[in-house]
Amino acid sequence: MNFTAIDFETATGHPHSACAVGIVTVEDGVITEEYYTLIQPPNNEYWYRNVMVHGIKPVETLDMPTFDDLFPEIRKRLYGKKLVAHNEAFDRNVLMKTMRYYGLYYDELELADPWECTCKIYRAKGYKPANLKACSQRNGIELNHHEALSDARACAQLYLLHDGQIKLRM
């Protein structure tokens, strides 16, 4: 099983305000690579409520590259891949809108469509709630919630578990 799990954190309520991304590559059912970076959002603007969720502050991204500068690294990890996210509509929207903001073309990534969504998968299994924290706790998956790499890793593990590729404590 080959796929890439992704998670974004945003600095504001605007989807083009990515301030962190975690990307986990899975090949033959095994996590083979993890990538994490902070991203300087447009004008390094943050909303207080977003900071309260993920803990990333403007001072931490002031000297970080913007998304367009980081895009070559992100692109090589996403190009042509099957993507999985826990709330795929959110993460797909952040990727698309951030790319558009910087004049980049989403279609050039040649991603499998649609993305897989572990939230939908676990909701269909009867999980209530089906948020990432609850699904991770129920399956014994370690999670530092709203840290993009931890969220992407937990999503990858949930996807593997759903497919029977790994066995986690129930």
N, C-alpha and C positions, 0 to 999 in steps of 0.2 A: 504494500500500500504506500503510495507516494502522494504527498500533499504538503502544503505550506500553511501553517496557522499564523494569523496576524492579529494584532491588537494595537489600536491607537488610543492615545489620551489627547484631549483637546484643551486649549488654553481658555477658550471662550465658548459661548453657545453657537458660534459659527463653525460649520463643518470644515472650513478650510484652515482652521487654527490648530492643526496638529502640532503638539509640543513633545510627543514621544511616540516611538513605535517599537514594538517587539515582533520579531519574525522568527518562527521556528520551522525548520525544514525537516521533513520526515521522509526517509527513503527505506523501502522494504519494511515498513512498520517500526523503524528505529529513528529516534531523533538524532540527526547527523550534524546539525548546525543551529546555532542560536545567534541572533543579531539584535542588538538593542542600541538605540541612540536617542538622546534628547534632540529636539528640533527647535530652532528659534521660530516662533510663530510670527505672523505679520505684525510689524511694529513692536514686537515683544510684548504684546498686550495680553493681559490675563484678567479673568473675572474671578472675584473672590470665591464664589461657590465652586468653581472648577478647581481652584487651588485646594479648597477644603476636601474635595473628593480624592485627588491624586497626590497632593502634597508638593507638586512641582511649582517652584516660584520663579518669577521673572529673572532674578539674579542668576539662577542656574542655567538659563538659556541665553543670556545676554551675549555671550561669546561663542555660542554654538552656531553651526551652519544652518542656513535656511533649507527648506525642503528641496528646492531646485538644486542646491549644491549637493545634497545627500542622495538625490534621485539615482545617480548611476549605481550606487551601492544597493539601494532598495530595488531598483529594476533588475539587477542580476539575480536577486533572490526570489523575485516574483514572476519573471518572464515565463509565459507559457504554462504556469503551474495551476493546479487545482487548489483554490484557496478555501480555508475554513476559518470561521470566526464565531465567537459565541453569540454575538448579536450582529450577524453579517450585514444587515441593512445599515447599521450605524457605521461600521468599519469600511464598508464598500463606499458609502457616501463620503466619508472623510477622505478616502483615497482619491475618489473621482473629483471632488470639489477642490481639494488641495492641488491636485495636478492641474486642474483647469485654472485655478488662481495664478499658477506660475507658468501658464502657457504650455503645459505638457499635455500629451494626448493619451488618455486612458486606453484607447484601443491598441496602442502600440505595445502594450503589455501582453496581448494575446492570451488573456486569462480564460480559463474554463468558465462558462456561464451556465447556470447560476453558481454562486458560491455555496458551500455547505454551511449550515448553521447548527451548531451544537445546542443552542437554546431551543430551537424548534424540534430537534431530534429528541432531546430529553423531555420536553413538554409532551411530545407524542407518546413517550414511555410512561407518562403519568406523573412526572415529577412536579410537585407544587411546593414551594416555588421552583422555577427552573432557571433562576439566575446563576451566574458563574460561581458565586460563593457557595450557594446551597448545593449545586451539583458537585462541586469539588469536595465539600465536606462529606456529603453522602457517600462519595466514592473513595475517600481517603487520599485525595490529591492535595498536596501542599500548595498553598496559594497565599501570596502577598497581594491581595486584591487592589486593583487600580495601579499596579506597577506593570507596565506594558509587557515586559518579557515574561513575568510570572503569569499574567493573564493568558498570553499566547501559548505558553508551555502547558498550562492547565487545559486550555481548549484542545491542544493537540492530544493530550492524554485522554480527555473525554471522547474525542473522535476515535482514537484507537480502541478505547474500551468498548464503545458502542459497536464497533466493527468486530469485536472479539479478538483483536490483535494482541492485547495485553490483558492481564488479569490484575485488578487492583482490589484491595480490601473493600468489602461491601459493608 
